[in-house]
């Protein structure tokens, strides 16, 4: 009878001890999950106020939430008496192995985060990077989608585009269109300059400031090559660039100014 009483007392103590540990563990899990959600919402709210890209906001919010949740789970296991030191070591080793296996993907991810934060270009910009020229359609954490002028879709890894020179053709509000026009050596350079400037002034897409410029570029073999510069708003750049040669050619023809083509004099001698 005495042994039975001791067993019951011991069992009661064990139940009380484990019961309290279980209750404490459940409390840690419930309160910890609530705190993890609170931290995630706070992170999202702060990043939204600062104008961070939505893709990065969602990813960072999830990362913060699950990191906090992992800390809560480890704390709960520790409260139950589970040795978490070895568990943390195993998780660290597994994380290192996964990081080495996904090295390329992680570099793409890091480059994507940097591009989203520093914004060297945005969706809709026309860029050239990693050997690809076109319009940016999407910037994701691992890849950037670019549509080329011939409507081909190119998906570029962020590490590749982030590690190369990036030329953003639409970042500035204005761009300079240019072309080269050759006139004959017998024509007046000043007259050709005034004619071209007069024609450029008629086009509303060409800005008066900075003013268009016509200068002598090269004294070529068969012509005097004039360098024509005209500034325009970036959305009109391609149209102006394509229109310049035709506009200038038609006006020079109307003014009787010759646009020469390469010529070569051949002298023949007859030997006796």
HUVENNOR-V926048 format. One record per residue. N is the residue number from 1. RES is the residue in one small letter. SS is DSSP state (helix for helix, strand for strand, loop for the rest). PSI is psi as a letter, one per 20 degrees, with the letter a starting at -180 (* if undefined). D_FIRST is the distance of its C-alpha to the first C-alpha in Angstrom with 1 decimal. Layout:
n:N res:RES ss:SS psi:PSI d_first:D_FIRST
n:N res:RES ss:SS psi:PSI d_first:D_FIRST
This chain:
n:1 res:x ss:loop psi:h d_first:0.0
n:2 res:x ss:helix psi:h d_first:3.8
n:3 res:x ss:helix psi:h d_first:5.4
n:4 res:x ss:helix psi:g d_first:5.1
n:5 res:x ss:helix psi:g d_first:6.2
n:6 res:x ss:helix psi:g d_first:8.7
n:7 res:x ss:helix psi:g d_first:9.9
n:8 res:x ss:helix psi:h d_first:10.6
n:9 res:x ss:helix psi:g d_first:12.4
n:10 res:x ss:helix psi:g d_first:14.3
n:11 res:x ss:helix psi:g d_first:15.2
n:12 res:x ss:helix psi:g d_first:16.4
n:13 res:x ss:helix psi:g d_first:18.4
n:14 res:x ss:helix psi:g d_first:19.9
n:15 res:x ss:helix psi:g d_first:20.9
n:16 res:x ss:helix psi:g d_first:22.4
n:17 res:x ss:helix psi:g d_first:24.2
n:18 res:x ss:helix psi:h d_first:25.6
n:19 res:x ss:helix psi:g d_first:26.3
n:20 res:x ss:helix psi:h d_first:28.3
n:21 res:x ss:helix psi:g d_first:30.1
n:22 res:x ss:helix psi:g d_first:30.9
n:23 res:x ss:helix psi:g d_first:32.2
n:24 res:x ss:helix psi:h d_first:34.2
n:25 res:x ss:helix psi:g d_first:35.6
n:26 res:x ss:helix psi:h d_first:36.7
n:27 res:x ss:helix psi:g d_first:38.3
n:28 res:x ss:helix psi:g d_first:40.1
n:29 res:x ss:helix psi:g d_first:41.3
n:30 res:x ss:helix psi:g d_first:42.6
n:31 res:x ss:helix psi:h d_first:44.2
n:32 res:x ss:helix psi:g d_first:45.5
n:33 res:x ss:helix psi:h d_first:47.1
n:34 res:x ss:helix psi:g d_first:48.7
n:35 res:x ss:helix psi:h d_first:50.1
n:36 res:x ss:helix psi:g d_first:51.3
n:37 res:x ss:helix psi:h d_first:53.2
n:38 res:x ss:helix psi:g d_first:54.6
n:39 res:x ss:helix psi:g d_first:55.8
n:40 res:x ss:helix psi:g d_first:57.4
n:41 res:x ss:helix psi:h d_first:59.2
n:42 res:x ss:helix psi:g d_first:60.4
n:43 res:x ss:helix psi:g d_first:61.8
n:44 res:x ss:helix psi:g d_first:63.6
n:45 res:x ss:helix psi:g d_first:65.0
n:46 res:x ss:helix psi:g d_first:66.3
n:47 res:x ss:helix psi:h d_first:67.9
n:48 res:x ss:helix psi:g d_first:69.5
n:49 res:x ss:helix psi:h d_first:71.1
n:50 res:x ss:loop psi:j d_first:72.5
n:51 res:x ss:loop psi:k d_first:74.1
n:52 res:x ss:loop psi:q d_first:72.2
n:53 res:x ss:loop psi:p d_first:72.7
n:54 res:x ss:helix psi:h d_first:70.4
n:55 res:x ss:helix psi:g d_first:69.4
n:56 res:x ss:helix psi:h d_first:68.3
n:57 res:x ss:helix psi:g d_first:66.5
n:58 res:x ss:helix psi:g d_first:64.4
n:59 res:x ss:helix psi:g d_first:63.5
n:60 res:x ss:helix psi:h d_first:62.7
n:61 res:x ss:helix psi:g d_first:60.6
n:62 res:x ss:helix psi:g d_first:58.5
n:63 res:x ss:helix psi:g d_first:58.2
n:64 res:x ss:helix psi:g d_first:57.0
n:65 res:x ss:helix psi:g d_first:54.5
n:66 res:x ss:helix psi:h d_first:52.9
n:67 res:x ss:helix psi:g d_first:52.9
n:68 res:x ss:helix psi:h d_first:51.1
n:69 res:x ss:helix psi:h d_first:48.7
n:70 res:x ss:helix psi:g d_first:48.0
n:71 res:x ss:helix psi:h d_first:47.2
n:72 res:x ss:helix psi:g d_first:44.8
n:73 res:x ss:helix psi:g d_first:43.0
n:74 res:x ss:helix psi:g d_first:42.7
n:75 res:x ss:helix psi:h d_first:41.3
n:76 res:x ss:helix psi:g d_first:38.7
n:77 res:x ss:helix psi:h d_first:37.6
n:78 res:x ss:helix psi:h d_first:37.5
n:79 res:x ss:helix psi:h d_first:35.2
n:80 res:x ss:loop psi:i d_first:32.8
n:81 res:x ss:loop psi:j d_first:32.8
n:82 res:x ss:loop psi:p d_first:35.3
n:83 res:x ss:loop psi:o d_first:37.8
n:84 res:x ss:helix psi:i d_first:41.0
n:85 res:x ss:helix psi:g d_first:43.4
n:86 res:x ss:helix psi:h d_first:43.6
n:87 res:x ss:helix psi:g d_first:44.0
n:88 res:x ss:helix psi:h d_first:46.8
n:89 res:x ss:helix psi:g d_first:48.5
n:90 res:x ss:helix psi:g d_first:48.3
n:91 res:x ss:helix psi:h d_first:49.8
n:92 res:x ss:helix psi:g d_first:52.5
n:93 res:x ss:helix psi:g d_first:53.5
n:94 res:x ss:helix psi:h d_first:53.5
n:95 res:x ss:helix psi:h d_first:55.7
n:96 res:x ss:helix psi:g d_first:58.1
n:97 res:x ss:helix psi:g d_first:58.5
n:98 res:x ss:helix psi:h d_first:59.1
n:99 res:x ss:helix psi:g d_first:61.6
n:100 res:x ss:helix psi:h d_first:63.5
n:101 res:x ss:helix psi:h d_first:63.6
n:102 res:x ss:loop psi:k d_first:64.8
n:103 res:x ss:helix psi:g d_first:67.2
n:104 res:x ss:helix psi:g d_first:70.2
n:105 res:x ss:helix psi:h d_first:68.4
n:106 res:x ss:helix psi:h d_first:67.0
n:107 res:x ss:helix psi:h d_first:70.5
n:108 res:x ss:helix psi:g d_first:71.8
n:109 res:x ss:helix psi:g d_first:69.1
n:110 res:x ss:helix psi:g d_first:69.9
n:111 res:x ss:helix psi:h d_first:73.6
n:112 res:x ss:helix psi:g d_first:73.0
n:113 res:x ss:helix psi:g d_first:71.0
n:114 res:x ss:helix psi:g d_first:73.9
n:115 res:x ss:helix psi:h d_first:76.5
n:116 res:x ss:helix psi:h d_first:74.7
n:117 res:x ss:helix psi:g d_first:74.3
n:118 res:x ss:helix psi:i d_first:77.8
n:119 res:x ss:loop psi:m d_first:79.6
n:120 res:x ss:loop psi:i d_first:82.6
n:121 res:x ss:loop psi:r d_first:83.3
n:122 res:x ss:loop psi:r d_first:82.1
n:123 res:x ss:loop psi:p d_first:82.0
n:124 res:x ss:loop psi:i d_first:85.7
n:125 res:x ss:loop psi:q d_first:87.2
n:126 res:x ss:strand psi:o d_first:89.6
n:127 res:x ss:strand psi:r d_first:88.6
n:128 res:x ss:strand psi:p d_first:89.3
n:129 res:x ss:strand psi:q d_first:86.4
n:130 res:x ss:loop psi:k d_first:85.2
n:131 res:x ss:loop psi:j d_first:88.5
n:132 res:x ss:strand psi:p d_first:88.0
n:133 res:x ss:strand psi:p d_first:90.2
n:134 res:x ss:strand psi:a d_first:89.4
n:135 res:x ss:strand psi:p d_first:87.6
n:136 res:x ss:strand psi:p d_first:83.9
n:137 res:x ss:strand psi:h d_first:82.1
n:138 res:x ss:strand psi:p d_first:78.4
n:139 res:x ss:strand psi:o d_first:76.5
n:140 res:x ss:loop psi:r d_first:73.0
n:141 res:x ss:loop psi:h d_first:70.4
n:142 res:x ss:loop psi:h d_first:71.4
n:143 res:x ss:strand psi:r d_first:74.9
n:144 res:x ss:strand psi:p d_first:78.0
n:145 res:x ss:strand psi:p d_first:80.1
n:146 res:x ss:strand psi:p d_first:83.9
n:147 res:x ss:strand psi:p d_first:86.6
n:148 res:x ss:loop psi:r d_first:89.8
n:149 res:x ss:loop psi:h d_first:93.3
n:150 res:x ss:loop psi:j d_first:93.7
n:151 res:x ss:loop psi:k d_first:90.4
n:152 res:x ss:loop psi:q d_first:88.2
n:153 res:x ss:strand psi:p d_first:84.6
n:154 res:x ss:strand psi:p d_first:83.4
n:155 res:x ss:strand psi:o d_first:79.7
n:156 res:x ss:strand psi:p d_first:79.7
n:157 res:x ss:strand psi:p d_first:76.6
n:158 res:x ss:helix psi:h d_first:76.1
n:159 res:x ss:helix psi:h d_first:76.0
n:160 res:x ss:helix psi:g d_first:79.4
n:161 res:x ss:helix psi:h d_first:81.0
n:162 res:x ss:helix psi:h d_first:79.4
n:163 res:x ss:loop psi:j d_first:80.6
n:164 res:x ss:loop psi:r d_first:84.2
n:165 res:x ss:loop psi:p d_first:87.0
n:166 res:x ss:strand psi:p d_first:86.7
n:167 res:x ss:strand psi:o d_first:89.9
n:168 res:x ss:strand psi:o d_first:89.4
n:169 res:x ss:loop psi:i d_first:92.7
n:170 res:x ss:loop psi:j d_first:91.6
n:171 res:x ss:loop psi:h d_first:90.0
n:172 res:x ss:loop psi:q d_first:93.3
n:173 res:x ss:loop psi:h d_first:95.1
n:174 res:x ss:strand psi:q d_first:98.4
n:175 res:x ss:strand psi:r d_first:99.6
n:176 res:x ss:strand psi:o d_first:103.0
n:177 res:x ss:strand psi:q d_first:104.7
n:178 res:x ss:strand psi:q d_first:107.4
n:179 res:x ss:strand psi:r d_first:110.0
n:180 res:x ss:strand psi:p d_first:113.1
n:181 res:x ss:strand psi:p d_first:116.5
n:182 res:x ss:strand psi:p d_first:119.6
n:183 res:x ss:strand psi:r d_first:123.1
n:184 res:x ss:loop psi:q d_first:126.3
n:185 res:x ss:loop psi:h d_first:128.0
n:186 res:x ss:loop psi:i d_first:130.9
n:187 res:x ss:loop psi:q d_first:128.9
n:188 res:x ss:loop psi:p d_first:128.2
n:189 res:x ss:helix psi:g d_first:124.8
n:190 res:x ss:helix psi:g d_first:125.0
n:191 res:x ss:helix psi:g d_first:126.1
n:192 res:x ss:helix psi:g d_first:123.2
n:193 res:x ss:helix psi:g d_first:120.8
n:194 res:x ss:helix psi:h d_first:122.0
n:195 res:x ss:helix psi:g d_first:122.0
n:196 res:x ss:helix psi:g d_first:118.4
n:197 res:x ss:helix psi:h d_first:117.2
n:198 res:x ss:helix psi:h d_first:119.1
n:199 res:x ss:helix psi:h d_first:117.3
n:200 res:x ss:helix psi:h d_first:113.9
n:201 res:x ss:helix psi:h d_first:114.5
n:202 res:x ss:loop psi:i d_first:114.9
n:203 res:x ss:loop psi:o d_first:111.4
n:204 res:x ss:loop psi:i d_first:109.0
n:205 res:x ss:loop psi:i d_first:106.0
n:206 res:x ss:strand psi:p d_first:107.5
n:207 res:x ss:loop psi:q d_first:106.7
n:208 res:x ss:loop psi:i d_first:109.6
n:209 res:x ss:loop psi:o d_first:107.3
n:210 res:x ss:loop psi:q d_first:106.9
n:211 res:x ss:loop psi:q d_first:110.4
n:212 res:x ss:loop psi:q d_first:111.3
n:213 res:x ss:strand psi:q d_first:113.0
n:214 res:x ss:strand psi:o d_first:115.6
n:215 res:x ss:strand psi:r d_first:116.4
n:216 res:x ss:strand psi:p d_first:118.1
n:217 res:x ss:strand psi:g d_first:115.5
n:218 res:x ss:strand psi:q d_first:117.5
n:219 res:x ss:strand psi:n d_first:121.2
n:220 res:x ss:loop psi:r d_first:120.7
n:221 res:x ss:loop psi:g d_first:123.3
n:222 res:x ss:loop psi:i d_first:124.4
n:223 res:x ss:loop psi:r d_first:123.0
n:224 res:x ss:strand psi:o d_first:122.0
n:225 res:x ss:strand psi:p d_first:118.3
n:226 res:x ss:strand psi:p d_first:117.1
n:227 res:x ss:strand psi:o d_first:113.5
n:228 res:x ss:strand psi:p d_first:112.4
n:229 res:x ss:strand psi:p d_first:109.4
n:230 res:x ss:strand psi:p d_first:108.1
n:231 res:x ss:strand psi:q d_first:105.0
n:232 res:x ss:strand psi:r d_first:103.1
n:233 res:x ss:strand psi:q d_first:99.7
n:234 res:x ss:helix psi:g d_first:97.0
n:235 res:x ss:helix psi:h d_first:96.6
n:236 res:x ss:helix psi:j d_first:100.4
n:237 res:x ss:helix psi:g d_first:100.5
n:238 res:x ss:helix psi:g d_first:100.6
n:239 res:x ss:helix psi:g d_first:103.2
n:240 res:x ss:helix psi:g d_first:105.4
n:241 res:x ss:helix psi:g d_first:105.1
n:242 res:x ss:helix psi:h d_first:106.2
n:243 res:x ss:helix psi:h d_first:108.9
n:244 res:x ss:helix psi:g d_first:110.7
n:245 res:x ss:helix psi:g d_first:112.7
n:246 res:x ss:helix psi:g d_first:114.1
n:247 res:x ss:helix psi:g d_first:114.9
n:248 res:x ss:helix psi:g d_first:116.8
n:249 res:x ss:helix psi:g d_first:118.5
n:250 res:x ss:helix psi:g d_first:119.9
n:251 res:x ss:helix psi:g d_first:121.2
n:252 res:x ss:helix psi:h d_first:122.8
n:253 res:x ss:helix psi:g d_first:124.6
n:254 res:x ss:helix psi:h d_first:125.9
n:255 res:x ss:loop psi:j d_first:127.2
n:256 res:x ss:loop psi:j d_first:128.9
n:257 res:x ss:loop psi:p d_first:126.7
n:258 res:x ss:loop psi:p d_first:126.3
n:259 res:x ss:loop psi:o d_first:123.0
n:260 res:x ss:loop psi:r d_first:124.2
n:261 res:x ss:loop psi:q d_first:122.8
n:262 res:x ss:loop psi:p d_first:123.0
n:263 res:x ss:loop psi:q d_first:126.5
n:264 res:x ss:loop psi:p d_first:128.1
n:265 res:x ss:loop psi:p d_first:131.7
n:266 res:x ss:loop psi:p d_first:132.9
n:267 res:x ss:loop psi:p d_first:136.2
n:268 res:x ss:loop psi:p d_first:138.0
n:269 res:x ss:loop psi:p d_first:140.8
n:270 res:x ss:loop psi:p d_first:143.2
n:271 res:x ss:loop psi:p d_first:144.3
n:272 res:x ss:loop psi:* d_first:147.8
